[in-house]
Structures are given as C-alpha cells and as structure tokens.
Amino acid sequence: MSDTRSHKTGRDLPESGTQPPSGSLSSRRPRRRVCVVGGGFSGAMTAANLLRQGMKAGIALEVVLIERGEQVGRGVAYGTTDPAHVLNVPAGRLSAWADEPDHFLAWARAELGAQTQPGSFLPRHEYGRYVQQTLESAARAAADTCELRVVHGEARGVRPEGPRGWRVELSSGDPVSSEALVLALGHRPPSDPLGPMWSGTRDRFVDDPWRPGALEQVRKDEPVLVLGSSLTAVDALLTLSGGGAGATDRRAPIWLLSRRGLLPAAHLPTPNPPADVSAVMARVRASQGVLTTRELVAAIRTAVRGLGVNGDWRTVVDGLRPHTPAIWNAMPLDERRRFIERVRPFWEVHRHRMAPHVAAAVEAMRSAGRFVSIAGRIARASAERESISVEIRKRGMVDEESGLITLRPSWIVNCTGPTPSNRAESNPVIASLLAQGVVRPDGLGLGLQTEGPGRVVDRQGATRADVYVVGTLRKPATWESTAVPELRQQAAGVAEAVIGMFGSECRVIVSGAAVTT
C-alpha cells in the first residue's frame, strides 16, 4: 500500500495531515493546486530545490514527492548496503547543491570523520543518507513558507484534469491532483537480453541484480556468467567474490560477457585538474552545427597527445564534461547515431570510471584467475533446474558455428543495463503520457524530447509549459544525464522554471526513481 508522509521537523518524515505553523505564510495564503512526479536523487533534489527557491521567492508552496522506494532519495544507485559498492566520483565533486561545491565534503567530514578527503571514494549507501538529510534540511529551512509531503507508492498513470491540471493515479491510495508535472523517472529494471535464444527454466537467471537479496542465493562454489561489463557488472563481481581482492573463499569461476569485453577505466589515485579543451571546442564551433563523429574523435585524440608524456587522458575527458551538451547538439542526428554505434562503448568506459581501489581489486582478481572477461555474444542458451549450457560466439567470428565456446554456469546474472525509460512498457506513467501525446520520444530511443530547462515537447512538436523532465530522460538534449553534476543543475533549472511560471502559491508533486554516478 502507498502511504503518505509530510515533513515538518525532525529526521523522519512524519505522517501527513499536519498543519503549517500558526501564522505562517502558507497558512495565510491559499494554495494553487499543482502536480509534479519524481523520486531517488533526481526527485529528492528537485523537491529540495523547489522548497529552497519557493522560500526565497516568498511563495506558499507545497511539494509532494512520490517515491516508489522504501527510502527517500536512495533509489537503485544509493539503495545498496554492500560496503564494497562505492561512489565512482570523488567526494569533492558530489555536492547536491550546484552553488555549494563543498557541501557533501563538509557533510562527510562531520558524519564519517575529518579524514575524508576531496579525492575519497565513499560508500554509496552513505551518499543516499546524505541526499535524504539534504532534503530534510531543505524542508525544515522552508517550513514557514513551504511544505514537503512524501507519498510512498507507484505512480500508475497521469491524465489531464479539467481545463488546466493533472491527476496522478497511484498503485494504491487516493490520486494526487496538480497543475504541473516534473518527471524524475530514473532507471527501470534491466530488459531481457536473451529472449528467444533461451530455452528451459529461468530459475537460475537473475534478471535484476539490484533486487534485494538477488545475489545472496548464489553459492561461492557455483560458477556464474555475468552479462555485461559496466560498473553494474563490477558491482556484481565484487558482491559475488566477497568484496574484492581480499576475498579468497570463492571457489568457482566468474565470467563477464560483453560485446567488446571492455571494463571501465580507473580514476587517478590523485585527481588532476581538468585539461584545457579550448582547441576541441574551437573545432566544435567551426563545424557550424554539423560536427562529425570522426572530427570529434580526432580532436580529442589531438588534445590527449598535446598533454605530453606527463599528461593523462582523464583530464581531457573531465575537461570536456561541462561542454558535452554543446558537443552533442553540434552533431546532426545521423552523426549522433554513428557516435552511439561506434564510439559510445569506448566513451562510456573512459567517462564512467572505477574508484582506484576498486580497479586495483578487479585487476587482482583478474590476475589471480578469479574472473575472465569475454568479448562476444550468446548464440544459444538452455537450462534445466540445476544446470545451464551457454554457447557464446566470440567477437570477430561471423560464421554460424565458428568461434563458439560452451560455458556451463550455475547462474546467469543480467547486468546489461536498464530498460529505456521512454518506452511504454518500461513505465506506466510514460505509457499514459505517450498515449495522450503529451510527450514524444526522440529518434534514437534515448529518452524524451525536451527544450530549455527541461520542458517536454508533445506529439505535435509544441512545448508544454507545465510538464518538465529531470534525469535520464533528458539524454536526447544533453547526452550526459545520469550523474550528480548534471542532475543537480537540471533540478535547480526546473525548480527555477516552475517557480517562475507560477510566481505565486502552488502545489508541486515530484515522482520518479534514482541514477548512477
């Protein structure tokens, strides 16, 4: 069942129904009814920014946060309790507030110890606690003007209500009405990568490694095939092996299978300042909006070579990060498609990197033969209750039967990545908005078409002034749209647009789920 809670004071979010403080601004002014949708980091920080900016503007604002998870602000990324799962961005770069760059570092030093450094890679569950406390602090600070209400439950659909307004249907409980929506829908569970290639029972197929207890059923003497080799696969590898290089009790092999067999690169032990990428950006501007993938890759390689023997490619990638939307929007649709098909895997492993100690643990496991990375794809798979047989065609082998190897894992773990959130089957909220023509997917299947601070573009190509997007669904406009530095900017921008749009009392509902750094 969904339950509704309202924040007023204290660390927890008390039950709803509490009234604003006597004589407060929100008790003296009538509130306009508005609705927004979001959870996890994106939703929590959108709600926090709405409260913060509503308070500064003197607006009597009610923010309703629809959180389908059990805990506010954690979602998939920060819901893990495995201490081996750490942030893949150093603490000095993870402030939830764009205008307070040391906010998380100061929190970590107060909560976790003064020895925390800007380059520390901290446990992800601690960051989830930080996000939750940041939202609670924003609610307390704004309590005289604004109110936060948290609804725990699944948003099942959205439809227009009256000449102006929205009605959010919940999996249980009363619907919520509003005049505006903020879609902060995060990653959905992984899609099925096997489909018709699989025959037999799926009792030993772990479809979602983030499902609570999903990997606890795997014994240390059972071989495992992990599908994928991204950061999620690394997390699964750490959990299955007992936490890294120090674990010696696993007695069965682990195979990581992906199309190219690429593992994420490592962060530098001591981060260096981002490189000057002005030459790359000059090439982008010279393209006059028709930048090709070939030109972009050549410019980046030139910039890396220009660093000299004492330079490091990571500083170039970090230098490009603030310019990613400009680079992406300089590429025509066909070139974006070419980038996704040919360059994306290499971009991802260089852009989304492992913490140094995690990378060292992974390398130690590989050197000790505790896991093997395979480049290829599954040709056939069959299973009985106690055994699985998988035929894999290694990369570069095009003949139907050549290059096939057979593995016999006891388990297969799906770490291929989430289902695209812009598909009707991935999310009932998206399904209802697509059916009504309120939103429009992009041509590359990345997310939803948006403009400006995240306003959606509808089926007819018109911009909606009352529906906004924060998070992964913004990828068509920005490319990078899943990590904290981008999400905190989006949350602040959407909050500013919503506050500016109403300029008076309003009620906002935020619904969605969390993202990985």
Secondary structure, DSSP 8 states (H G I E B T S, - for coil): --EEEEE-SSSS--BTT----TT-HHHHS-------EE-HHHHHHHHHHHHHHHHHHT--EEEEEEE-SSSTTTTTTTT---TT-B-SS-GGG--SSTT-TTHHHHHHHHHH-TT--TT---BHHHHHHHHHHHHHHHHHHTTTTEEEEEEES-EEEEEE-SSS-EEEEESSS--EEES-EEEE-----B--S-GGGEEE--TTEES-TTSTTTTTTS-TTS-EEEE--SHHHHHHHHHHHTSSTT-----S-EEEEESS-----B--SS-------HHHHHHHHHTTT---HHHHHHHHHHHHHTT-TT--HHHHHHHHGGGHHHHHHTS-HHHHHHIIIIIHHHHHHHHS-B-HHHHHHHHHHHHTTSEEEEEEEEEEEEE-SS-EEEEEEETT--SSSTTEEEE--SEEEE-S-B--TTSGGG-HHHHHHHHHTS--B-TTSSSB-EETTTEEE-TTS-EEEEEEE-SGGGHHHHS--SSHHHHHHHHHHHHHHHHHHH-S-EEEEEEE-----
